[in-house]
Amino acid sequence: MDFSNKQFPLLKNDRLLRAARGQEVDKVPVWVMRQAGRYLPEFQAVRAKHDFFTVCRTPELACEVTLQPLRRFEHLDASIIFSDILVIPQALGMTVEMHPGKGPVFPNPLQDVSEINNLKEEGAVSRLSYVGDAITLTRHKIEGKVPLIGFTGAPFTLMGYMIEGGGSKTMSKTKDWLEKYPKDVHRLLALLTRVIINYLVMQVESGAQLLQVFESSADHLTREQFIEFSTPYLKDIRSGVKNILNEKNIEQVPMTVFAKGGGHSLDIQADLGYETIGLDWTVDPIEARKIVGENITLQGNLDPQDLYKRPDEIKTLTIDMVKKFGKHRYIANLGHGITPQTPIESMTVFTESVHEAV
Ligand code: 1CP
């Protein structure tokens, strides 16, 4: 397969991009974090045959699962490329395995700050070229139906997985590093930031039309720690991507920052240069709008747990949410990823109700 052809089909539904840029929309755009995932039987079928990271690394498979939710849910206004945030630690030389029912596992996590020196920064982005190939293939196969979102994990979130060796309820090893070795922590965060900037630029060159940065572990940080260990890097990522795209004469794309649990710092997030701020369900839409002002798009934020309610309840909650956010500068989504046992019908009701709401 030749992935070099960048003459992509014309985009027919640009609601998501218009909302991100602050332009008027006919309907509120909607997509769902983890919309390609285990709640879909057709995703399970692909996973029954292929290991998780094999799906990520095989453009035809990554493209197929990216397109699956679009076939089922006609109201979706975006797709997000199927991959994972942990492909970056892999490209830096770390082993990451996906264990069924358990999630990601690093057999050899970072145990000592001296091991930061073993990370292979050089060539990391070229080792991620398969993500670019998947994006390019998907841009062709999606036939301009909706835009394609690229993404990355933010430096603090990636560092947490690299130190903990997987998901962690307490992040206690990571917090220990923040306290004992702040200089080394900043060195690692800066390294990750450099790789992330080039990785995101590569995704845009491959065809990504909007980029989302997942700071999924912000819920472990106080406002002070968020200011020290997250926001400087989030800001560098935004300005770094913008500057390189300018230098290379590539059209700019809007960017979203999603700091889960970062509701205490929306004022700071509003100054990072991102067009869109993602909100988890703990944040009140009206309060959030007051804090960030009128020049930023908000995304979110129904509790994923609400999708276990009755269809009529989901509809009421969704319409209520959309009314609170309003039609201007708003992208409807959940407040975090959809969970594996969610009934498929709930997704239909959620996406349909967003379009009905205003
Ligand atoms: O076996 C499987 O199929 C594993 C389930 C799964 C899926 C479907 C994982 C493992 N990752 C993914 C895909 C994925 N991951 C996407 C795909 C695109 C889409 O949204 O449709 C995206 C955007 C991610 C990003 C991701 N991976 C994040 C950030 C978003 C978030 O949820 O906060 C994080 C934290 C990860 C790590 C990860 N990968 C997988 C799991 C179960 C986890 C979380 C582990 C944990 O902390 O407990």
Boltz pocket constraint, residues with backbone or C-beta under 6 A from the ligand:
constraints:
  - pocket:
      binder: B
      contacts: [[A, 32], [A, 33], [A, 34], [A, 35], [A, 36], [A, 37], [A, 38], [A, 47], [A, 52], [A, 80], [A, 81], [A, 82], [A, 83], [A, 84], [A, 85], [A, 86], [A, 98], [A, 100], [A, 102], [A, 103], [A, 104], [A, 151], [A, 166], [A, 167], [A, 168], [A, 214], [A, 216], [A, 260], [A, 336], [A, 337]]
      max_distance: 6.0
